[in-house]
């Protein structure tokens, strides 16, 4: 008698446990749950992309500083932080050459035909 009662109780407990597991899995597969899971994954992916973009930006600024040091470019205090200036003599030469270049010329459309 006790043997049968034991196996009956064990079977009932296993049935309750299995039913609970199946119901949990079914709740995970409802459209609302799937939508919530997809939204969570999208938010997580967005955070990863943001972190990646910040890492890339940091690496770019470090590399830009290395290149500026290698090329002898320096920061001009009159300019914003993100704009570098050419060294003094080169900059003056570029400005002088720009002023001497003639910009007025006539264009004759009849020469195209």
N, C-alpha and C positions, 0 to 999 in steps of 0.2 A: 503494500500500500504506500509506504513512504517513498519507495522507488518511483512509482508512477506519479506521485505528487511532485517529486523533485523534477522529473523530466517534463511534466506538464508546466511547472513554473519556469524552468529553463527555456522551454519552447516559447512560452508567452513573453518572457523577457527578450528573447532574440527577435521575436516578431515586433515588439514595440520598438526595439533598437533599430531594426531594419526599416520600419515604417517612418521613424523619425529621420533617419538618414535620407530616405527617398524624398520625403517632403521638403527637407532642406535643399536638396539638389533641384527639385522642381521649382522652388521659390527663386533660386538663382537663375533659372532659365526663363523667368517671366519677362515680358518686354520692358517693364519699368526697371527691373533689376539689370537687364542687359544695357539699357540706356544709361543707367547710373554708372555701370562699370566702364562703358565707353567714354563717358564724360570724365571720369577719374583718370583714365589712361591718357586722354587728350590733355588734361591739365598737367599731368606728370610729364608728358612729352614737351609741352610748352615750357615748363620749368627747365628741363634739360637743354632745350634749344636756347633759352635765355642764358643759362650758365655757359654754354658753348660760345655764344656770341660775345659774352663778356670776356671769356678767355682769349678769343681771337682778337678782340679790341686791345686787350692788354699786351698781347704778343706783337701786334702791329705797332703800338706806340713804343715798345721797347726796341723793335727793329728800326723804327724811324729814328729814334735817338742814336742808335748805333751808326746808322748811315749818315746822319747829320754830323756826328763826331768824326767819322772817317772822311767826309767831304769838306770838313771845315766850315760847315754852316752853323750859324749861331742864332740864338733867339734875339730879336730886336725888342727892347722894352716898350716901344711905342705900338707894337703890334699885339694882337690877341695871342693867347697861348698856343693855338693850333696852327699859326702861320709862321713859317721860318723865312728869314731874309737872307739874301746873298751877302757875302762879305762886301765890305765897303767899296773897294776899287772896282770890282766886277759890276756892282750895282750902279755905280756912277757911269761906267762905260756904257752899260746898257741904256741908261737914260739919255746920255749924250748921243748915242747912235740913233736912238728913236727920234730925236729932235732934228737930226740932219737928214733923215730920209724924207724925200719929197712925197707927199701924199696926193698932190693935185695932178691929175692926168686926165686927158680927154679920151672919151671912148666913142669911136665912130661905128655906128651900127652897120653902115654900108660896107665896111670891110669884111663882114662875116659872109656876104653873099657871093 
